[in-house]
C-alpha cells in the first residue's frame, strides 16, 4: 500500500507526524529530559497518528467500538480499477518485541479447563517444573486446540469488522481488497532520532496451517507461541492477549529523520497565546428579546430566568453531592474561611426550600 499512495499525501502525513515528534522533549519523562547527553526516542501519540493518517490520505475512520480496523481507503488505478485498503494503524519502537493485536477477556473462562490441564501437565510428581521440551511435548495437542479456538475467534472479529465498515462496502471475492498493518516505529533511546515507516500483511489466521512453537518458558507454560505460515503469534493467558511478531526490521518501507525543536516550550506558549489570549472587542450595540406568555407577560420563573430565586431543579441528594464535590475540588486551593463562606451560601441557596416568591 505505502508505495502506491500519492507522494503529496505521504509528504503531508510525514510533515504532520514529524511536527509532533519534534516536540518530544515536552512529553518525555523528566529523568530522560534532564539527561542532556542521552538522545530521546521520538514520541508519537497513537490517536494523533490515526487522525493524521485519515486526514492526509482521505481515509475513513473505522476505529469505532470493538472493530479490527482503524481506517479504510480506496485508491483508483490509472486503468480505472480500484483497490480497497483495510488498515490497522499501530506505533511501537523499532527495537520492541511482539505487539498486542487482540484481547479475549470475555472468553477466558471457556479456556480455563484447558489452561489448568496445561499447568498441571507442566509439573512433576514432586511439584517441580518440567523442562520446556517436556512441557511442549505433553501439551502439544492442548496448545494446538487452544490456538485453533483463538484463531477462529480472531478471524470472526475480522470478518465482523468488514461488515461494519463505514467508509465503503466490501464484497469479498469481488472487490480487490488488501488488508495491511501500517506502523510507525520510533528509533530507540540513544540512537539518532528516526521514525521508520513499516507495513505488513493483516491476514486472518490460517487455521488449517497452524504449527505450535511451544511455551515461552517452563515457568509460564500457559503462554505459548504458534505460527500459521505467515506470522508468528503469542498467547498470554493472564490477560488473554494475542500478540504478533511484526518483524520490525524486515517491514521498513521508509524512514524519516526527526529534528527536535530547541524551543518546544515556546512553541506551545505561542500556540496557547494564539488560541486563548484576550482579544479587544469593539461592541457597537447589544440586543436581547422578550420571551412572554400568552398574555404578553414575562414569566418570573421560566425559560432563561428559571434560576431566579428558586434554587435548583435537581433533587436534594444530587444538590448535596454537588456541594460536596465543590468542597473536595477546592479544599486545597482556597482558604478555609472563603471556601466555607461559599459553601454556606451555596447550601442556603440550593437546600433551603422557597415557599413563595419573596
Secondary structure by P-SEA (a helix, b strand, c coil): ccccccaaaaaaaaaaaaaaaaaccccccccccccccccccccccaaaaaaaaaaaacccccccccccccccccccccccbbbbbbbbbbbbbcccccccccccccccccaaaaaaaaaaaacccccccccaaaaaaaaaaaaaaaaaaaaaaaaaaaaaaaaacccccccccccbbbbbbbbbbbbcccccbbbbbbbbbbccccccccccccccccccccccccccccbbbbbbcccbbbbbcccccccccbbbbbbbbccaaaaaaaaaaacccbbbbbccbbbbbbbccccccccccccccccccccccccaaaaaaaaaaaaaaccccccaaaaaaaaaaaaaaccccccccc
